[in-house]
Amino acid sequence: MSTRSRVVAVGGALVMAISSVSGVFASSHREAPLIAGDPSADNTDLYAFVSPDDTSKLTIVANYIPLQQPAGGPNFSPFDSSVRYKIHIDNNGDAIDDVTYTIRFTDKPVSGTTVSSFLYNNGPITTLNDANLLAPQTFSVLRTKGDDATWLGSGMRTVPANIGPRSTPDEVYSILSGMGVYSLKNGGKAFAGPRDDPFFVDLGSIFDLGGLRPFNSLHVIPLANAPGVDGVAGYNTSSIVLQVPISEVRRSASRPVVGVWASAERRQNKVISTNGKVAWSGPWVQVSRLGNPLINEVVIPRHLKDYWNAQPPRKDSQFQRYYEKPELAGLVNFLYPALDNANTTGRADLSLILLKGVPGVNALSSAPVAADMLRVNTSIVPNANSACYHPALGLPASTAPSRLGVLAGDLCGFPNGRRLADDVTDIEIRAIAEGYGSFLNGAFGLPNRTPNNLVGDGVDTNADMPFLGTFPYVGLPHSGYDSVPPLP
């Protein structure tokens, strides 16, 4: 049977299988209809992990503005001064933030005088306050904890775009990036600016009817097997990176788990005048949020995605049925009939792991509120070799870091927080397909179907720009001059 006739044969069933599954698999890049039209407020990814070079600190990376073409000048992709960017911490399991970090940006445009004011800069940029930079930004960080609101830093400069060898030569841009690391009043650090998008996934194949190139031959519409292709490679994102004392965010040493999520808020009313100016008014409303990766993509149905973005995590019990009856499990069963069929109902394993936390590992309390948060056990720490260590859980110092995180017995990784190198696409595909692996099968009795425990998109690392060994950890952004747009 030809591929064409095969498509016709399965077409009706395929439409039924995918009719309500939308947004797979771009973490949170353009995942909901409304926020897709508002990229400046769009959460793309959230990471939270115990800092490998200082285990007394928690590092949080909140990325916004998806799929930035590095050559997209002259405005590039600045943070939006009309948006309130927030990072929330819950430390008692009620899904209400006990500590909040609010990040605001201020534009300080200047007129060009040497070359032309239509450009981003008048000449080489060698410092963050260089007069040649025509579109500088500053940012501030406000910590709210109970009744106390404290400015941890203000007037800090956002790192500019990586334009090219005339404006920002590689050796200079690396220095500029270092200048963008600021010390906060709480003993932490802050950074804001463009970075290489650390997420890695085969967007092209997955959006083509759920294809996984290494398993193409097993698809209901088969193709030749092929290596995965990172569809996010070459794109930048805008990163807010905070490093804060763990003692500031956890409940106590005996209650070390914290729940983390990020959000973006806008004023309710927007008025565009005929003179081209925009005015915002009214109360602040949440337009985007993100805790665990891929939730609004593979769990929440399309017709609820914008509604989900507007809801606080403490109300996520209304979505629990979509975790426990995941549409993606049925889609995987249909698209890959050679796999062992995963259960499509009664999936309390997914709501436990993603909505409540695993008891004894990263649950916030004995009766936590169901909520989408990245839960991090801050007492499970990497040692000097980035190996995961926690004697009370029986983890030896030799437990090696793995891209599969907890699935491979590496409890420093997703879903116990999320590191930059965690392969959340493969982890979540295997979890939904009930291919949890031998570690979780032995430790918690979770199903380990075969060959479901081997599936993945074939993109195992972020190979285009290396991560940094120190804060802010996220790799340098791609240069606009050197970027190569995708070609047919």
N, C-alpha and C positions, 0 to 999 in steps of 0.2 A: 504494500500500500504506500502510495506517495505521501510526502508530507502534506500536500494540499488536500488530498482526500482524507488524510488522518485528521486534519483540522476540521473539515466538514463533519466528520463522524462524531467528533467529541464536542463540536461547537455549542450545541444546546446545553449539554450538561456543564460545560465549562462556564457559560454565562451564568447559570444558576449557582455554580460553586463560588464565583468571585463577585456576585452582584452586590454584596454589601461589605466586601473587604476592600479597603482603600488606604493608600498611604504607605504600603509596605515597600521599602524598608529604608528610610533615610533618617534614622534617629528622630529628630524633630525638625527636619528641614522642610519647610513649606507643607506641613502636614494637615492643615485645616484650611477650608476655603477662605475665611475672613483674614486670618493671620498671614496667609500666602500673599495677600495684597498689602501687607504692612511689615516688610522685612526688618525695619529698624527695631521693632518690638518683638521679633520672633525669636524665642529661645530655640537654639539648635541642639545643644548638648549640655549636660551637667556632669561634672566629675567631682568626687569628694574622696579624699584618701589621707591617711596619716602620712605626713611628710617624710620621705625616705631619708633625708639628710638632717632632720630634726624631729624626732618622734614625740616631742612635746607640743607639736603644732599640727593643726588640721588644715589641709589645702583644699580650697574649693575653686573650681574653674567653671564659670558660667559663660557659655558662648552664645552669641546672638548674630543675626544677619547672615542668612545661609548662602552658600554657593557663590561667594564673591569672586568675580573674575579679577585677577590682580591688575590687569591693565585698565580697569574701569574708571579712569579719570574723566574730567578733572576733579570731580567731587569724591571719588572713591567711595568708601562706605563708613562714614563717621557714626559714632553713637549719636542718638537723638536727644537733644536737650529738652524736648517736651515729654520724654518718657522717664518714669521712675523705675529703675532696675533694682530688683530686690533679691537678696539671699536670705532664706528663712531657716531657722534651726528649732526643732522640737526635741526636748530631752526628757519628756515624761510619758509620751505615748498618746497624748490627746489630740495630736495633729494640729495644734495651735502653736504658732511660733513663740518660743520663750526668748529667743535672741533674733533680732532682725538687723541685717546690714542693708542700708539704702544707699545706692550709688546714683549720683546725679552728675550730669555733664553740662558744661557751660561753653558756648561757642564764643570765640574771640577773633572774628575775622578782621583782617587788615587789607588795605588796598595795595595792589602791586605797583611798583614804581620803576623797576629796572627793565623787565621784559614785557610782561603783559598781565593784567589783572585776571584774565580768564584762566590762567594756570593755577595749579595747586601751590606753586612755589616760584620764587623769582631767581633762584640759583641753588647751589648745593646747600643741603641742610646738615649742619654738623652738630647742633645742639637742639634740645627740645624747645628752647625759647629763641631759636634763630629767627632773625628778622626776615629771612627769605621764605619762611613758612607762612603762607597767606591764610591758612585755615586752621589755626591752632585751637585746641580744646583743653580745658582743665576739668578735673573731676574731684568730687568730694565723697567721703564715706561717713555715714551716720550710723552709729550702733545704738539700737534700742533694746533695752533689757529691763523688763518690768516698767517701772515709772522713770527709769533713768534713760536719757537720750544724750549721747556724747558724740561729738564730732571727732573721729579718729584721725582725720586728715582732710585738708581742703587745699584748693589751688594746685593740686598735683597735675602734671602735664600728661595728656594722652599721647602715646607714641604715634607718630605720623605714619602714613602709608609708605610702603617700600616701593618707590617709584621707578628707579632705574639707576644705572651707573653714573649718570651725570648729576643726578639729584641726591641719591642715597647709595653710594657704592657699598658693596657687601661689607667691607671691613668697617666702614663708618656706620652702617645700619646696625651691625651687631653692638657697637658702642651705644648708639641711640637707644637700642632696646634695653641695655643695662641701665641707662639713665632713667628709664621709665619704671624702675623698681623703687618704691617708696616705703620708708618705715612708718608704721602707724603708732599712735599713742599707746596702744595696748600691747606693744611688743611684737606685733605682727607685721605683715607686708601687704602691699597692694600694687597692682599693675593693671593697666587698661590700654588696649591697642590691638592692631591687626596681628593675626598669627596664621600659620598654616592650619587648616582645619584638621584636627587630629583624628576625626572619625574616618573609618575605612569600611567600605562595603561595595559590592558589585551592583550599583544602581541599575545599570543598563540591562543586565540579565534578569534581576529580580522584578523590575517593572514590566518585563516582557513575559507576562503570565507566570510569574513566580519561578522563573528559571534559576537554577544553580548550575553554573557551567561545568564544574567537575562531575555533576550527576546528570548532564544533559540527556544521556542515553536512557535514563530511567524516567524521564518526563513523559506525560501522556502524549505530548507532541515532541517526539525525540529529535535531538540534534547530536552531533558529534561532541564527545566530552572535550573540555578545554579548560585552561587555567582561568581563575577568576581575574577580573579587571576592576581595579579600584576606581569607582565612578566619582569619588570626591578628591582624588589626587589632582594637584595643581590649583585647587581652590583655597581661598583664604576665608577666615571668619574673624569676628571681633570678640576678643576675650576680656572678661573681667576676672582677675585672679586675686583671691584673698588668701592669706595665710594667717590664721588666728590661733591664739593659745587654746589648747584643748580644755584647759581648766575654765575658760570663759564660756564654753558652750555646753559641756556635759553637765549632768545633774550632780554627780559626785564620782569619786574613784570607784565606788562599788556599783554605780549605775553609769557605765561608760558609753552606752549606745546613744547616738544622736541621729535624728532624721533631718535630711536636708532637701530643700527644693528651692528653685529659682522662679522668678516671675517678672513680668513687665506690666506696668500700669500706665494708662493714659487718662487725661481729663475726658469727661463724658461728651462734651460738645466741641465740635470743630467748625470754625467758620473761615471760609476762604474768601477774601475780599478781591475786588476787581483790580486792586493795585498789586496783587500777587502775594500779599501777606496772609499769614495764617494766625488765627487766634484760638486758643483753647480755654475752655471754662467748664465749671461744674465740678462734681465730685470725681475723685479718682476711681477708675474701674480697671479690674484685671483683664488683660486681653490675651495673655499667654502665660503658660507655666510649664514646668518640667521637673520631674523627680527621676524615676527610673527611665532608662532609654526605651524608645519604641512603643510606649504604652498607647499614646494617642494614634499611633500608626497601625498597630497590629491587634489591639484589644478593643478600642473604642470604635463603634460603627461610624461611617461617614456622616450620617445625619446628626450625630451628637458631638462631633469633634470641636466645633466652635463653642458649644455649650460646656463641654469638659474644660476647655481653656479658661472659661470664666468662673469655674467653680473652685472653692477652696478645698484643699485636700481632706479636711475633716468631713466633707460630705461625699466622699468617694464610695461609701457603702452602696449608694444608688447605682454604681457601675459594677458592683461585685459579680453580678450574674454574667457579665461579659468576660470576666476572668475565668469563671468556672464553667462556661460554655463557649470556649474560644472558637470563633469562626475560622481562624487560621489553621487550627488542627484539622478541621474538615477539609480545608483547601489542600493542605499538604497530603492528606490521605488520598484525595482525588487525583492530584497532579502527579504523585509518585506512588503508583499502585504496588511497586516492588517493596516499598517500606512496610514495616509492621504497623498496622493501623493503630493510631493513638486514640485514646478516649476523647470524645468531643463534648461530654457532659460530666458533671461531678468532679470537675478539676479543682478541688480544694487545694491541691499542691501549688497552683499558680497564685491563688488569692493569698495563701499563707506566705509564700516567698516574696511576692511583689506588693502586697497590701498590708501585711501584718509583721513580717519579719520572722526569722527562724528561731524558735525558743532555744536558749543556750548559746546562740551565736549573735544575732543582731536584732532580736525583738526588744522593743523599748520598754515593755512592761508585760505582766502576765495576762493583761486584757487590753491590748492596744486597740485604738480606733483604726478601722480600715482606712488607709490613706496611701496615696502614691508619694512616697518619699524615698530617697536614697538613704538607707540605714547603714551607719558605720559604727562598728564596735571599735572604739578608739584604744582599747587595751590589746587588740590584736595588731601587732606592729611589725614592720619590716626591719631586719637587722642591717648591718653595714653592707651586706651583699644583696640587699633587697629581698632576702628570703623571709618568708612569713614565720613569725614566732609568737607562740602563746603557750607556755608550759601547762597552764590549767586545762587547755583543750587538747593536750597531747601532741602539739605541733613542735617537732624538733627544729632546731636552728637551720637544719639543712633543707627544710621544705622550700623547694625552688619556686620562683615566680613562674606562672603559667598564663598564657593569653586566655585560657578557659576558666581562670579564677577558681571559684569554689567547686565547679564541676571536676576539676583536676586535683582537688584537695588543697588548693591555695586559698586560704581563708582571708588573705589580704585583698582579694580581688572580688569583682562583681559576682553575686549581688550583695556582698558585704562592702558597700561603697562602690566606687568605680574608679579605676586608674586609667591613664591615657591609653595604655597598651592592651586593655581588656577587650577581647573580641566579643562584644555584646551581641552582634548579629548571630554568630554561630552558637553562643550560649543560649540565646532565647529561642532560636529555631529548634535546638535539641531539647530544650525544656518543654516547648509546646508539643514536640513530637514524642515526648516521653522517653527520650534517649539521654537520661541524666548522667550516665557514666557509673563506673564501679564505686567511686568514693561515696557519692550521695546515696547510691543504692545500699551500700553496706552501713553507712552512718544513720540514715533516716528511712530506709526502705522505699525510697523513691524508685519508680520503674526505670529500667534500663533496657529498653527495646533495641534490638539490633536489626538492620544497620542504622537505625535512627540516631544512634549515638556517634555516628561518623559524619553526618550530613553537615554541610556548610557551604558558603558562597565561594570558597577558594581564595578569599582575600584575608590573610591572617595578620597583617601588620600595616601600619601607616609608613610606607616606604619612601615617600617623596621628600619629607623633611624630617631630620632626626629630632627626637625629643631632647630637651636639655636636662642635665643632671642636677641642676639647681633651679630655684624659683626664677621665673614663673613656669618652668618645665615644658610648656607648650612650644613647639618648634617655631623658628622664625618664619615670617610670611614670605610668600613668593614675590619676586620682583615683577612689576608690570612690564618692564622692558624685556625681561627674559621669558615671560610666560608664553606658552604656545597654545592657542585656542584649539579645542577639539576640531578635528577635520573629518569630512565624510569618509 
